[in-house]
Amino acid sequence: MNVQEIKQRFGIIGNSPLLNRAIDIAGQVAPTDISVLITGESGSGKEAFSHIIHNLSHRKHGPFIAVNCGAIPEGTVDSELFGHVKGSFTNAVDDRKGYFEVVNGGTIFLDEVAELPQGTQARLLRVLETGEYLRVGSSKVQKTNVRIVAATNVDVFEAVQNGKFREDLYYRLNTVPLRIPSLRERKEDIYLLFRKFVADFSEKYRSPSVQLTEDARQILEDYSWPGNVRQLRNLAEQIAVLEKNREVDGVTLRHYLPVEQSTTLPMLRKESNSTNDFSERDILYKVLFDMRKDITDLKKLVVEIIQHPEGISHIVQSNPQIITKLYSDVRPFEDENIDIATPLNIQPVVAPVVPQSQYHPINIAEEVEESLSLNDQEADLIKKALKKHKGKRKYAASELGISERTLYRKIKELNL
């Protein structure tokens, strides 16, 4: 069964290469009996892939159970998974079968497997290696034939390094790693999923279909979606139920997005033809490094002038790039073209000699009050980039390391 057939059978929406790759791996590993570790952020659809693996395997007619390991109290997790005998602990009034016994011959999906206690991890490792386990309070060895599909939303390798997850269990579970991409890595699928969810909820609640304007669609695709597909589905349901105007624009859509997820910095949208992957931190680092370089150059120039006051013209001629940049920052844009070849008429100033008896050292501390607002810094950078490139947004955006569309949006937001 190819990727497209799997999508149609299990109702998976999307054309992202990362999603197609994950579906292809699931289809290849399903007919085998090896264990699979599914990784991905919360809400990205890990459980759906466990159903794909089970239903495409020879165990498809056997039982399937999904267990959320993080939701089981630590004191009862062994009893839930492996069962217990009567009297093994308080309130154990009868024998009880665990999930591994009930699902014998089928598949068990252990969601949030990294939340298991260390003792339970050791028991699980024995099941994986030998198919044997002990009920809580019993010394009789039980046998089971269960395929284990595990999932987690944490970095398991990092948990291993921190001693929170057994290394041998990690490598035993991770026979075939399967990573589910987050929704922000599948930007081309966001609008498709939204349309599917809105259509389903409109039919369910017998309401008219919802349409997005172009700006609303752009906001939808640029949003970070920390809750992934689950969050997008909830958003579609809210709009389908609550929104009276069936054509939703960008302003209306923003009301349904959590306020704490908004940012004053431009969100960089990864274009399909882009070779660089920028982030907000990259822009801040670039600004800081550029400022540091400018200050260093200025200090160098001042030191040379102090050491050789009689040769200012020579100093100017030997530092054309620094002088040009200083003029471009302080003069209007139309006066930016400076002829460096023409010596500037700068006369050296010789400080008067002060007698030693009249000399009193003083400490001069100059404080320059500088705006620390990110909005102000961002607006200043955009103004300078536009000024440098004579208002051409394409080149200004390239200078800033962002897309032209993002620059246009920031110009409107900052009223530049």
PAGU-626148 format. One record per atom (N, C-alpha, C): x, y, z. Coordinates in steps of 0.02 Angstrom, whole numbers, plus 50000, padded with zeros to 5 digits. Each point is the difference from the previous one (the first is absolute). Example, Ala and Ser with C-alpha at 12.3 -4.5 7.8 and 13.67 -1.06 7.14 Angstrom:
# residues 2
506604971650390;499555005950000;500455006050000;499825005349964;500425005950003;499615005550037;
END
This chain:
# residues 416
500434994050000;499575006050000;500445006250000;499905004449951;500435005949995;499745005650046;500375005649999;499855005550046;499315002949987;499825001049937;499355002949984;499434995650023;500074993549991;499484995350021;499925000050076;500565000550036;499975000450074;499645006350022;500155005649966;499665006350016;499244999449991;499794997149945;499294999349986;499664995350050;500344994750018;499694995150045;499925002750070;500515003750024;499995002450069;499825007450007;499815003249945;499765006950002;500535005050019;500614999049976;500555004650016;500025005549947;500015006350023;500015005849955;500705003050000;500265001449940;500645003449995;500444997249945;500435004449974;500464998249947;500725001650017;500145001450063;500685001750021;500474994149989;500605001349974;500494994549991;500174996550066;500035003850055;500154997050065;499434995350022;499385002049987;499434995850017;500004993749956;500125000949935;500024994249955;500544995150020;500575002650022;500544995650021;499804996050061;499675003250049;499784996550060;499494994649982;499535001549956;499504995049979;500344994249964;500505001449959;500354994849964;500364995350048;500335002850052;500344995850049;499504995650038;499435003150019;499484996150036;499754994349957;499895001249936;499774994749955;500504994549992;500645001649999;500524994949992;500104995850062;499955003250059;500144996450061;499394996150026;499405001849977;499384996950025;499994992449994;500184997049943;499954992649994;500484996250044;500505003350028;500484996650044;499744999850071;500404997250045;499824999750071;500475004050044;500435004049969;500485003850040;499665005950033;500295002150057;499725005550038;500165006649965;499575004950011;500065006649967;499955005450054;500455004949995;499965005850045;499805006149958;499415002750015;499745005849964;500145006250041;500355004849969;500155006350035;499665005749963;499865005250037;499665005849971;499695004150055;499855006249984;499705004550049;499294997950017;499775002450058;499324998550021;499495002749950;499524995849981;499485002149954;500174999249927;500584997049985;500214999349930;499714993849966;499674995550037;499674994349970;500374993450008;500364999150055;500394993850010;499564993950006;499425000750034;499574994250009;499714997649934;499885004649953;499744998049934;500484995449965;500655001150009;500504995749968;500034993150034;499854999750064;499974993550033;499434995849971;499445003149982;499454996449969;500194997749930;500385004149964;500234998049933;500434993750005;500475000050047;500454994350008;499624993850020;499515000650045;499624994250022;499554997349944;499645004449967;499524997749950;500314997549935;500645001649989;500344997449941;500444994050016;499964997550062;500414994350021;499584993650000;500334994450010;499644993650004;499614999450066;500095004850046;499635000050063;499365004249996;499815002049941;499445004649993;499344997250027;499944993450003;499394997050028;500064998850075;500595001350027;500104999450072;499815006450036;500034999950067;499815006050039;500525005549994;499775006250008;500435005950001;499795004350059;500495002450037;499845004350057;500525005550003;499765006150014;500445005850008;500025001950074;500605000450027;500095001450071;500405006450008;499725004850035;500355006350015;500394999050064;500664998749993;500414998450058;500055006050048;499955006049975;500055005950043;499395001150042;499444996749983;499375001150038;499904994850055;500434994950003;499934994750051;500425001850061;499725000050060;500395001450060;500594995250007;500565002550024;500604996050004;499914993750042;499595000350052;499914994350044;499594994349969;499625001549948;499574994849970;500184998349929;500535003049973;500164998949929;500214992849987;500374996850046;500194992949990;499394995549999;499535001550045;499384996150003;499605000849936;499975006149973;499625001349939;500304996249940;500665000249996;500324996949942;500074992450006;500184997650059;500174992950007;499514996150043;499525003450032;499524996650042;500254998850071;499574997450043;500204998550068;499604994050026;500234997250056;499644994450032;499665002650063;499534996350022;499605001950059;500465000650061;499915005650037;500395001150061;500695002749989;500195001749938;500675002549987;500105007050029;499485003850008;500035006650030;499305001850025;499955005550036;499365002150027;499495001149943;499394997650012;499455000449952;500074995149941;500514995750002;500054994749950;499584994150024;499345000649990;499534995150027;499904994149953;500305000449940;499924994549952;500585000249950;500084994549965;500505000049946;499785004749944;500485002949967;499855004649945;500494999049942;499734999649941;500424999549940;500255007049980;500635000349978;500285006249976;499915000649925;500195005849973;499915001249929;500394995149956;500594998150023;500404995449960;499694993049995;499604998350049;499654993649998;499365000549959;499655005550006;499375001049964;500135000749925;500545003249981;500145001549930;500444994649968;500064994450030;500414994549973;499804998549928;500495000249954;499864998849930;499845006349960;499995005850035;499845006249966;500565005250008;499805006350002;500475005650004;499835004550058;500505002050037;499905004750055;500395006549984;499655005650004;500305006549985;500135003550066;500635001050017;500205003350062;500165007349985;499515004250011;500095007249988;500365003150060;500425004949988;500415003350051;500404994950041;500354995649964;500374994550032;500575002750044;500245006049985;500555002950041;499785001750070;499345000050013;499755001650067;500004993950046;500174994249975;499994993950042;500555000350053;499864997550061;500524999750052;500564995249980;500585000850032;500584995949983;499864992550010;499654998350054;499854992950012;499564997049946;499515003849978;499554997749947;500384999549934;500485004449989;500404999649940;500394993449997;500264997850057;500364993650002;499544994249983;499385000250026;499514994749985;499835000149925;499915005949973;499835000649929;500564997349956;500625001350020;500574997549962;500004992349998;499824996950055;499974992650002;499464997449953;499435003449998;499474998049955;500235000449927;500355005349983;500255000949932;500504994749981;500434997950046;500544995449984;499774992750003;499584998350047;499824992950009;499254998649994;499585005250003;499284998950000;499744997650067;500415000550053;499804997650066;499905005950048;499574998950050;499885005150051;499704996650061;499995003650055;499714997550062;499445004650021;499454997150023;499485004150031;500265002750066;499745005750020;500195002950064;499794995250056;500474998150043;499864995550055;500034992749983;500204998349939;500024993049978;500714998249980;500184993550007;500654997649978;499934995549938;499404999549974;499884995849942;500125004149936;500434997449957;500175003649938;499434999349950;499795005649973;499485000249949;500335001349931;499694997349948;500245001149932;499495004149960;500255004249957;499555003949958;500325001049931;499575000749950;500225001249931;499685006549977;500315005550017;499735006649988;500515004249962;499755003649951;500445004849965;499935006750035;500575003250013;500005006450036;500175005649952;499555004949998;500125006349965;500005005450053;500565003550009;500065005150052;500025006949968;499845005050039;500015007049976;500195004650057;500295005649982;500185005050050;500075006849966;499905005350039;500095006849973;500625003450029;500424996150035;500615002750028;500604997249962;500575003250009;500624997649970;500254994150042;499884993949976;500174994150040;500754999450009;500395001649948;500724999650007;500265004650055;499715006050004;500195004650054;499794997350068;499414996750003;499784996850062;500484994550021;500274996349951;500494994850014;500635003250030;500245005549971;500595003450024;499905002650071;499395001950017;499855002750067;499824994650049;500024993749979;499854994450045;499274998950015;499555003049960;499284999350012;499694994349959;500384997349953;499744994649958;500574995049989;499834993650004;500514994849993;500274999849929;500664999949996;500325000049934;499854993649962;500024994150035;499864993749966;499294999649974;499535002950038;499305000149978;499925004649940;500365005650001;499955004749944;500214996749934;500584996550001;500234996849939;499574994049980;499694996950050;499554994349985;499355002449969;499745005650024;499385002849972;500125003349933;500595002949993;500155004249942;500274995849941;499744994049992;500214995849944;499875003649934;499395002849994;499835004149942;499745006750027;500395005449996;499765006550022;499535003049948;499465002950024;499505003149956;499845006950028;500215005249964;499885006950023;499425003149962;499525002650038;499425003449971;500155007549998;499985003249942;500165007149997;499485004350035;500225005550029;499535004750031;499635003849945;499455003350020;499595003549950;500375005949969;500435003350038;500365005749971;500524997749949;500174993550000;500444997249949;499614997949938;499345000550004;499574997949944;499555005849980;500305005849988;499605006049987;499544999249940;500224996049951;499584999149941;499374995950015;499984996750059;499434995850017;499505003650046;500205005750029;499585003250051;499325002049972;500005003349942;499365002349972;499574994149978;500314994749974;499624994049981;499664996950061;500374999550055;499714997150061;499445004550027;500115006649999;499495004550024;499354999349960;500054999749934;499414999249958;499644993550015;500394994650011;499704993550016;499635000350067;500315002950051;499695000450066;499375004449998;500055005749966;499435004649996;499424996749964;500154996449946;499474996549963;499664994750044;500394996450038;499724994850045;499565003150053;500235005450032;499615003050053;499395003849973;500065002949941;499425003349970;499454994849985;500204994249977;499514994749988;499714997450065;500434999350051;499774997450065;499505004750033;500145006549998;499575004950034;499515003349952;499974997549938;499535002649951;500055007649992;500615002449992;500125007149991;500345001249932;499955006249974;500325001449935;500764999250004;500294998649943;500724999149997;500375006650014;500614999550024;500415005850017;500545000949947;500105006349979;500525001649952;500505004950032;500634999449983;500525004550026;500215004949946;500125006250020;500295004949954;500754998549992;500325003449953;500704998649986;500445001750060;499865005550034;500415001850058;499894995250058;499394997550008;499864995150052;500374993449986;500004998149937;500364993949981;500745000750014;500285006049987;500715001150013;500164999650074;499555002950041;500094999650073;499974992850023;499544996249972;499924992950018;500644996149985;500325001449944;500604996449980;500615002350038;500025006450021;500585002750035;499994998650075;499434997950026;499954998750072;500424993950019;500275000050062;500474994750020;499664993450019;499365000150019;499624993950016;500354995550051;500095002350061;500324995850051;499584993850016;499345000449990;499574994150013;499904995749938;500325001949944;500004996049939;499294998749973;499884994049972;499374998649966;499415000450049;500114998050062;499465000350049;499775007250011;500485004650004;499825007150010;499645002749939;500234998249940;499685002449938;499284997449996;499904993850020;499324997149998;499545003750048;500255001550060;499605003750049;499835007049974;500495003349967;499875006649972;499464999749947;500044995049956;499494999349947;499314999050030;499964996150054;499354998850032;499725006450031;500445003950033;499775006350029;499725004749947;500355000649945;499785004649947;499354997649969;499954993449989;499404997249969;499385001050044;500105000050066;499445000650047;499845007250018;500535004150012;499895006550029;499975005749950;500344999449944;500065005749954;499375000949959;499705005950005;499395001549962;500165001849927;500555003849992;500215001749932;500394994249971;499754997049947;500304993849973;500625001449957;500155006449988;500645001749968;500445003250052;500524996350021;500425002150056;500625003549973;500125006150025;500605003749979;500544999250053;500575003249988;500564999350045;499875002750069;499665005850005;499865003050065;499564995350042;499494997149969;499564995450036;500384993750021;500414997449955;500374993850016;500465000950059;500315005850006;500475001250056;499654999550067;499355001550003;499634999550063;499964992850025;500064995249955;499954993050019;500674996950017;500555003749986;500674997450016;500205002550068;500324995750041;500215002150067;500455006149998;499875004850044;500375006350001;500734998750019;500134995250045;500684998950023;500454997349946;499714997749944;500424997549946;500235005449952;499725006150007;500195005449954;500695002550018;500345003349953;500675002550010;500085006849966;500435004150029;500125006549969;500514999749945;500334994349993;500494999249946;499674996749941;500255001249939;499704996849942;500114992550002;499484996249985;500064992849996;500254998249931;500564996649997;500304998549936;499684994049970;499725000949941;499654994649965;500504996549955;500044993550006;500484996249960;499724999049930;500305003649952;499784999449931;500254993549970;499624997549950;500184993649969;500655000449962;500185006149976;500625000749962;500565003250040;499915000350066;500505003150042;500534994950020;500635002350000;500554995550019;500225001250071;499775005650031;500215001650068;499404999550047;500124997550059;499474999450050;500165004950057;499675005849999;500145005150049;499534999350060;500185003150054;499575000350059;500055007050029;499565001650047;500015006550032;500665001150037;500264994750030;500635000650036;500575001749952;499984997249939;500515001649951;500015007449984;499395003149993;499965007149985;500305004150057;499844998250062;500265003750057;500764999450004;500264993949988;500734999250000;500325004249945;499685000249941;500285003849945;500025007550019;499475002550031;499985007050020;500555001550051;500084995650049;500505001150052;500714999849972;500134995249956;500664999549970;500165006049956;499505002449962;500105005949958;500155006250043;499635000750056;500115005650045;500704999750030;500214994050019;500664999350030;500555001749950;499914997949937;500495001549949;500045007549987;499425003449998;500005007249989;500365003650056;499874998150062;500325003250057;500764998949998;500204993849984;500724998549996;500345004249947;499685000649941;500295004149946;500065007350021;499485002550034;500015006950022;500555001350052;500084995250046;500545000750050;500685000149965;500094995749951;500634999749964;500155006849966;499485002849969;500095006549965;500185005550049;499665000350057;500125005250050;500714999450028;500224993850013;500684998950027;500525002549950;499904998649935;500485002349949;500025007649997;499425003250005;499985007349997;500365003050061;499904997150058;500335002550061;500754999249996;500234994249973;500714998749996;500345004249946;499645001549946;500305003749944;499535005849980;499935005150042;499535005549984;500205003949937;500654999849984;500225003849942;499844996449935;499834993650001;499894996349938;499284997649992;499525004450017;499304998149996;499804998249929;500235003949951;499824998749930;500244993149979;500614998350021;500274993449982;499584994550033;499805001150062;499594995050035;499334999049965;499705005549977;499374999649964;500084996049936;500555001449964;500114996549937;500134992550011;500294998150055;500174993050013;499424996050030;499465003450017;499424996550028;499375002049962;499974998949935;499425002549961;499344996750019;500024993550016;499374996550015;499695002650064;500425001250051;499745002450064;499715007049992;500375004449963;499775006849990;499345000149962;499964995849947;499394999849961;499404997950042;500114995050042;499454997650042;499795005250051;500495003750028;499825005350047;499575005349966;500185002049939;499625005049963;499314997349982;499954993749981;499354997249980;499524999650059;500284999450062;499574999550058;499765006850025;500385005449986;499825006550028;499735004849949;500154999049935;499745004549949;499364997349969;499605004349971;499414997749964;500204995449944;499534995849979;500164994949950;500235002949934;499725005849980;500185002749935;500715002850001;500295001250059;500695002450004;500494994550016;499794993749988;500394994450023;500624998849957;499995002249936;500574998849956;500575004750019;500534997250024;500575004050024;500604998449956;500355005049980;500604999049960;500594999350048;500184993750012;500554998850047;500665002349972;500045000349933;500645001949970;500175007350015;499495004250015;500125007150014;500155000850074;500575002550019;500165000750071;499515004850034;499804998050060;499555004350038;500405005750032;499695005850002;500345005850027;499945000050076;500414995850030;499984999450073;500665002550028;499985005050043;500595002950029;500134996950068;500604997950012;500154997150066;499935005350055;499754998050055;499925004450057;500514998150053;500425004750017;500524998750050;499765002550067;499984995750048;499765001950066;500525004450034;499775005350035;500475004450036;500354996350056;500625001950011;500404996950053;499795002950067;499834995850046;499795002250067;500564998750048;500215005150039;500534999050049;499824994550050;500524996650023;499884994450047;499655002350062;500155006150022;499705002550062;499265001249993;499785001349937;499285001349989;499624993849978;500344994549995;499684993949975;499654996350056;499364998849991;499614996250048;499634994549962;500194993850010;499664994549964;499274999550021;499584999249952;499294999250013;499754993849965;499484997250025;499684994149971;499375002249964;499974998649937;499415001849960;499634993749983;499404999650022;499584994149984;499425002349957;500004997749940;499485002149953;499484994549995;499395001650012;499454995249995;499575001749940;499924995149957;499575000949942;499384995750010;499465003450007;499374996350011;499774997049933;499994993649998;499844996449938;499364996050010;499575000149951;499384996250005;500144992549997;499734996350047;500094992750002;499394996449973;499545003849972;499394996849973;500174996149936;499794993749998;500114996049940;499635002949940;499425003050013;499625003149946;500405005749968;500305004250045;500395005749974;500614997649962;500354994950028;500594997449966;499814997049932;499454996450000;499784996849938;499815005249947;499645005250021;499805005349954;500625003649973;500485001250044;500615003549979;500384995949947;500054993450011;500354995749953;499655000149931;499344999650002;499624999849937;500095006649963;499975005750037;500095006649968;500695000449967;500514997750036;500685000449973;500074995749937;499704994050002;500054995549942;499655003149939;499405002850012;499645003149945;500375006249974;500295003750046;500375005949980;500614998249959;500344994850021;500614997949965;499864997749929;499434996549992;499834997249934;499485004249963;499945006450019;499575004849965;499284997749996;499764997150055;499304998150005;499834993449967;500484996449973;499854993649967;499954994550052;499384997550009;499874995250054;500364993449989;500084998049938;500324993549986;500714999850028;500395005449985;500695000150023;500045001450075;499535004050025;499995001450072;499864993650039;499524996049976;499844993750034;500594995349999;500364999849943;500604995749996;500535002350050;500085006650008;500485002750047;499824998150072;499355000050016;499774998450067;499964992550013;500034996049947;499974992750008;499294997550010;499505003549973;499304997850006;499695000149930;499404997249995;499664999949936;499705006849985;499885001549936;499715006349979;499295000750028;499644994550003;499325000250026;499995001850074;500484997250038;500055001650071;500185007450009;500455002649958;500195007050004;499405004549987;499604998249949;499415004049984;499515000250059;499924994250032;499544999750057;500265004250058;500664999850013;500275003850055;499965007549986;500075002149937;499935007149982;499305002550018;499504995849986;499315001950017;499895000150075;500284995050036;499894999650071;500335005850038;500595002049976;500385005350035;499855006949973;499545000449949;499805006549971;500615003849974;500434996549962;500605003249975;499855003749934;
END
